[in-house]
Amino acid sequence: MSEKRTPPERTSQGQLLEEASIWFARMRGPDADLYQTEFDAWRKRGAVHMAAYNRIAEVFNLGKRLADEPSSNLADDKRASNFLAPASLLVAIVAAVLVWWGWIAIMPTDPKSLPKNSAKLASNGAVAGATLDKQFATHLGEIRTFTLSDGSKLTLDTDSLVTTAYDSHARRLRLERGRARFEVFHEHRSFVVLAGAAAVTARGTIFDVWLNKTDNVMVHLLRGKVDVSANTIQTKGFPHILQLRPGQSATVRSGGPHMLAMMQTAHTISDWPTGLVDFNDTKLLDVVEMVNHHGSIKLVIGAPHIANLKVSGTFRINDPLLAAQRLAEIFDLKLDRSIPGEILLLDL
């Protein structure tokens, strides 16, 4: 007897509609401004997300028009419809949409029970309330390692987010923001990481992927082999796939035709999971920017010439106060902490 399975694409469609309905309810509520940043990030995950959101909006508007139409038989019908809150109507409409598609998702019957923050971290590091696949995230200033269901290790840099989707044929992961280290457990399924315009395929290897604020991607290989490709049309003359060797990095630029480039990188780029980074003749400004990326307390340079001072040495980038104290000792600087949440670097 063969086991009946739900087609993966159908399950995904039902999940997308459910998540889109939750976002639609939030963005029509009184707290919409609080969710704007998260909502924008959700929409940018792909065209299918925006399409699902638009479908919910269309069905909601259709249902609202039907609810507003006066009944030809009962005068009380119109008055009763005025008491139907938009969010409650949304739940009913979305349920109908999912029935129409043939995939019922579990929807909260009370709009007040909708998750308030899809990016809130649970105690195990997974994102509470996530409805699409499984997500792992870190807070600002946190560096953390997780063990995935297949035995692979995932290390996330500060303020980073990875979504995983495993099935019987492949292990697919997406770096949504920040930087991650993947220590891949070798097995028969492929292991593919997507980030920005880059796709990285690996088996039994260790590599880093970093997605910066402009959606440029850098891949750095520590052990094994990986194939790096750009998942859109390439510029003429640039390779479609690069195979890296340990110590090599590849970059994929965002915007327009995506280009691949390979470089040999310093060994010290591999030390970030420890929180310790070696700097060699680096501008103080660059050191401060890296520390600020990892901590809730911000270092502020109080004079332009301080920014160009050259720094060499090992710094703990996830400890802003310790980093500031070391910089003060090296360059005879004064630390001003009169402003909460800031450490100002000044001349003595």
Stockholm file with secondary structure:
# STOCKHOLM 1.0

chainA/1-348         MSEKRTPPERTSQGQLLEEASIWFARMRGPDADLYQTEFDAWRKRGAVHMAAYNRIAEVFNLGKRLADEPSSNLADDKRASNFLAPASLLVAIVAAVLVWWGWIAIMPTDPKSLPKNSAKLASNGAVAGATLDKQFATHLGEIRTFTLSDGSKLTLDTDSLVTTAYDSHARRLRLERGRARFEVFHEHRSFVVLAGAAAVTARGTIFDVWLNKTDNVMVHLLRGKVDVSANTIQTKGFPHILQLRPGQSATVRSGGPHMLAMMQTAHTISDWPTGLVDFNDTKLLDVVEMVNHHGSIKLVIGAPHIANLKVSGTFRINDPLLAAQRLAEIFDLKLDRSIPGEILLLDL
#=GR chainA/1-348 SS CCCCCCCHHHHHHHHHHHHHHHHHHHHTSTTHHHHHHHHHHHHTTCHHHHHHHHHHHHHHHHHHHHHHSCCSSCTHHHHHHTTSCHHHHHHHHHHHHHHHHTCCCCCCSSGGGSCSCTTCBCTTSBBTTCCSSEEEECCTTCCEEEECTTSCEEEECTTCEEEEEECSSEEEEEEEEEEEEEECCCCSSEEEEEETTEEEEESSCEEEEEECTTSCEEEEEEESCEEEEESSCBCTTSCSEEEECTTEEEEECCSSSBCEEEEECCGGGGGGGGTEEEEEEEEHHHHHHHHHHHCSSEEEECSHHHHTCEEEEEEETTCHHHHHHHHHHHHTEEEECCSTTEEEEEEC
#=GC SS_cons         CCCCCCCHHHHHHHHHHHHHHHHHHHHTSTTHHHHHHHHHHHHTTCHHHHHHHHHHHHHHHHHHHHHHSCCSSCTHHHHHHTTSCHHHHHHHHHHHHHHHHTCCCCCCSSGGGSCSCTTCBCTTSBBTTCCSSEEEECCTTCCEEEECTTSCEEEECTTCEEEEEECSSEEEEEEEEEEEEEECCCCSSEEEEEETTEEEEESSCEEEEEECTTSCEEEEEEESCEEEEESSCBCTTSCSEEEECTTEEEEECCSSSBCEEEEECCGGGGGGGGTEEEEEEEEHHHHHHHHHHHCSSEEEECSHHHHTCEEEEEEETTCHHHHHHHHHHHHTEEEECCSTTEEEEEEC
//
